[in-house]
């Protein structure tokens, strides 16, 4: 297979470091040479503009620089070539750190203590052991399973929900539409790590949040979303926080990003906001994986972590 050029098409991310590292083994361009550039065989993308890839006659594969691929499917003219999602140890580590950090902060009453500190209040609330708290993870892929493993080691009870059955030792697993409500009813802290697909868009809504277990050792249910912003309805989360359906929330992603300054989520006393920073894509770790995949593909080997187009992830 011919070793063609790599198109680097990133929106909202500076391409310099990505280009430097890819250029160690490949010729990299930021724009095709004309509408039907035959020299490009791979594309490395993040939110590429529509119609950019469809006219490249020798394109062999598309690589996402993030774990999500919904930004690629947003292009209605996407060509029928393999799409490779990122699976990397450092991304998994970052996400696991974020999930465990937020679970522990809610479990150990972090928001209450920060409020007490501002008011100079010396008060120790009751503290329940981790085993009394049930953490439910929506999405038992690579990231979800890694987070579940660490939470189990800390003594939490862990539930898992996915579209199809994904057994995991030590985790109470639920699957599909029939398993969603039982999963929610058994969950105190909901961790959302689902991919964004037409089926999951808006899944974190008021009706779902109402099904979480409220009579628990935390004094209410908690939401943590580190998946994709359009999985949730921001207004429904605010409503749930205001009426006590939710006790607290940690949100790393939002329907519109950057989060508009007018959003109540910025200043809501029960919300912890981070700027889509749970697991940042680091080119130093990710580019070597992409280059190895390209070289292996040209030797006739199969690409790894190829997206299932029917499933959307």
C-alpha positions in Angstrom: 0.0 0.0 0.0 1.3 3.4 -0.9 2.6 5.6 1.9 0.6 8.7 1.2 0.2 12.0 3.0 -1.7 12.6 6.2 -4.4 15.3 6.4 -4.5 17.0 9.8 -7.9 18.7 10.2 -8.5 20.1 13.7 -11.1 22.7 14.8 -10.6 24.5 18.1 -7.2 22.8 18.7 -3.9 24.2 17.6 -2.3 21.7 15.2 1.4 22.6 15.7 2.4 19.8 18.1 0.2 17.2 16.4 1.8 18.1 13.1 5.4 18.0 14.5 4.9 14.5 15.9 3.1 13.1 12.8 5.8 14.6 10.6 8.4 12.4 12.2 7.2 9.5 9.9 4.7 11.0 7.5 4.2 14.0 5.3 1.5 16.1 6.9 -0.8 18.7 5.3 -3.4 21.0 6.8 -5.3 21.4 3.6 -5.7 19.1 0.5 -4.1 20.1 -2.8 -7.4 20.8 -4.5 -10.8 19.3 -4.1 -9.8 15.7 -5.0 -6.3 15.3 -3.7 -5.1 11.8 -4.5 -2.0 12.0 -2.3 -3.9 11.8 1.0 -4.3 8.3 2.5 -5.1 9.1 6.1 -6.9 11.9 8.0 -6.4 12.8 11.6 -9.3 14.9 12.7 -11.3 16.7 15.4 -14.5 18.3 14.3 -13.4 18.5 10.6 -15.5 20.7 8.4 -18.3 19.0 6.4 -17.4 17.7 2.9 -13.7 17.8 3.6 -13.1 14.1 3.4 -15.6 12.9 0.9 -13.7 14.0 -2.2 -10.4 12.4 -1.3 -10.2 9.4 -3.7 -7.4 7.5 -1.9 -8.4 8.0 1.7 -7.9 4.7 3.6 -8.8 5.6 7.2 -9.9 8.4 9.5 -8.4 8.8 13.0 -10.1 10.7 15.8 -7.8 12.5 18.2 -10.3 12.0 21.0 -12.2 9.1 22.5 -15.5 10.4 21.0 -16.3 10.0 17.3 -19.7 11.8 17.1 -17.9 14.9 15.7 -16.8 12.7 12.7 -20.3 11.4 12.1 -21.6 15.0 12.1 -20.4 15.2 8.5 -23.3 13.9 6.3 -20.9 13.2 3.4 -18.5 11.1 5.4 -16.8 8.5 3.1 -17.1 4.8 3.7 -13.6 4.2 5.2 -12.6 2.8 8.6 -12.9 5.3 11.5 -10.4 4.6 14.3 -11.1 5.8 17.8 -8.4 6.6 20.4 -7.8 4.0 23.1 -4.7 4.9 25.1 -3.4 4.2 28.6 -3.0 7.8 29.4 -6.5 8.8 28.4 -7.9 5.9 30.4 -5.8 7.0 33.4 -6.9 10.6 33.1 -10.6 9.6 33.0 -10.3 7.2 35.9 -8.6 9.9 38.0 -11.4 12.3 37.2 -14.2 9.9 38.0 -12.6 8.7 41.3 -11.8 12.3 42.3 -15.4 13.4 41.8 -17.0 10.3 43.4 -14.7 10.7 46.5 -15.4 14.4 46.7 -19.2 13.9 46.8 -18.8 10.9 49.1 -16.7 12.8 51.6 -19.0 15.8 51.5 -16.6 18.1 49.7 -19.2 20.7 48.7 -20.5 21.0 52.3 -17.0 21.4 53.7 -16.1 24.1 51.2 -19.3 25.9 52.1 -18.6 25.6 55.8 -15.1 26.9 55.3 -16.4 30.1 53.6 -18.8 30.6 56.6 -16.2 29.6 59.2 -18.4 26.8 60.5 -16.8 24.0 62.5 -19.1 21.0 62.1 -18.5 17.3 61.2 -21.4 15.7 59.4 -22.0 11.9 59.6 -19.7 9.9 57.2 -20.8 6.6 55.7 -18.4 3.9 54.6 -17.9 3.5 50.8 -19.6 0.1 50.9 -22.9 1.9 51.7 -22.7 4.0 48.5 -23.7 2.6 45.1 -21.9 4.1 42.1 -23.6 3.4 38.8 -21.6 3.8 35.6 -23.4 4.3 32.3 -21.1 3.0 29.7 -19.0 -0.1 30.4 -16.4 0.4 27.7 -12.7 0.8 28.2 -13.1 4.0 30.3 -16.0 2.7 32.3 -14.5 -0.6 33.2 -11.2 1.1 34.3 -13.1 3.5 36.6 -15.2 0.7 37.9 -12.2 -1.4 38.8 -10.6 1.4 41.0 -14.0 2.2 42.6 -14.4 -1.5 43.6 -10.9 -1.4 45.1 -12.0 1.5 47.3 -14.9 -0.5 48.6 -17.8 1.1 46.7 -20.7 -1.0 45.4 -20.6 -0.6 41.6 -23.4 -1.0 39.1 -22.9 -0.8 35.3 -25.4 -0.1 32.5 -24.7 -0.5 28.8 -26.7 -1.0 25.6 -25.9 -4.7 25.5 -24.8 -7.1 28.3 -21.2 -6.4 29.4 -20.5 -8.7 32.4 -17.7 -7.6 34.8 -16.6 -9.3 38.0 -17.7 -7.5 41.1 -20.1 -5.2 39.2 -23.9 -5.6 39.1 -24.6 -5.2 35.4 -27.7 -4.1 33.6 -28.4 -3.8 29.9 -30.7 -2.2 27.4 -34.0 -0.4 27.9 -35.3 -3.0 30.2 -32.4 -2.7 32.5 -32.2 1.1 32.7 -34.8 1.8 35.4 -33.6 -1.0 37.7 -30.0 0.3 37.3 -31.0 3.8 38.2 -33.2 2.7 41.2 -30.1 0.9 42.6 -27.7 3.9 42.1 -26.7 6.8 44.4 -24.0 8.4 42.3 -24.5 8.3 38.6 -21.4 8.4 36.4 -22.0 9.0 32.7 -19.4 7.8 30.3 -21.6 6.9 27.3 -20.7 7.6 23.7 -23.0 10.1 21.9 -25.3 8.5 19.4 -28.8 9.3 18.1 -30.0 6.8 20.8 -28.2 8.4 23.7 -28.6 12.0 22.9 -30.5 13.7 25.7 -30.7 10.5 27.8 -29.8 12.3 31.0 -33.1 14.1 31.4 -35.4 14.9 34.3 -37.3 11.6 34.0 -34.1 9.6 34.2 -32.7 11.6 37.2 -35.9 11.1 39.1 -35.3 7.4 39.1 -32.0 7.6 41.0 -32.0 6.4 44.6 -32.5 9.3 47.0 -32.8 7.7 50.4 -29.1 6.8 50.8 -26.0 7.4 52.8 -25.3 10.6 50.9 -28.6 12.3 51.7 -29.5 12.4 48.0 -28.5 11.4 44.5 -25.5 12.7 42.6 -24.8 13.1 38.9 -21.3 13.1 37.3 -21.1 13.5 33.5 -17.6 13.1 31.9 -18.9 11.6 28.7 -20.4 14.0 26.0 -22.3 17.2 26.6 -25.3 16.4 24.4 -26.0 13.3 26.4 -27.6 15.6 29.0 -30.3 18.3 29.1 -28.7 21.2 31.0 -32.1 22.7 31.9 -33.3 19.4 33.3 -30.2 19.1 35.6 -30.9 22.6 36.9 -34.5 21.7 37.6 -33.5 18.5 39.4 -31.0 20.4 41.5 -33.5 23.1 42.4 -36.2 20.8 43.5 -34.0 18.3 45.3 -34.2 15.5 42.8 -30.4 15.8 42.7 -28.3 16.6 45.7 -25.2 17.6 43.7 -23.6 17.4 40.3 -20.1 17.4 38.8 -20.2 18.3 35.1 -17.3 18.3 32.7 -19.3 18.5 29.5 -22.3 20.6 28.4 -24.9 20.9 25.6 -23.1 24.0 24.4 -19.3 24.4 24.8 -17.7 26.6 26.0 -20.5 26.8 28.6 -22.2 30.2 28.1 -21.6 32.7 30.7 -25.3 33.1 31.2 -25.7 29.5 32.2 -26.9 29.0 35.8 -24.6 26.0 36.1 -21.7 28.3 36.5 -22.9 29.7 39.8 -25.2 27.0 41.1 -24.1 26.1 44.7 -24.7 22.4 44.1 -22.6 22.2 40.9 -18.9 21.6 40.3 -17.9 22.7 36.8 -14.8 21.7 34.8 -14.1 22.8 31.2 -14.2 19.5 29.3 -10.9 18.6 31.0 -11.5 15.2 32.4 -9.3 13.4 29.8 -7.3 15.7 27.6 -5.9 14.3 24.3 -2.1 14.5 24.6 -0.4 14.2 21.2 2.8 12.9 22.8 0.9 9.7 23.8 -1.6 9.5 21.0 0.4 10.2 17.8 2.8 7.2 18.2 -0.3 4.9 18.5 -1.7 6.4 15.2 1.6 6.0 13.4 1.9 2.4 14.5 -1.6 1.7 13.3 -0.8 3.3 9.9 2.3 1.3 9.4 0.6 -2.0 10.5 -2.3 -1.3 8.1 0.2 -0.9 5.2 1.7 -4.3 6.1 -1.7 -5.8 5.6 -2.7 -6.0 9.3 -6.1 -5.0 10.6 -6.7 -1.6 12.2 -7.5 -1.7 15.9 -10.4 0.1 17.7 -12.4 0.6 14.6 -15.8 2.2 15.1 -18.9 0.2 14.5 -20.8 2.5 12.2 -24.2 0.9 13.0 -23.6 1.4 16.7 -22.0 4.8 16.3 -19.0 4.1 18.5 
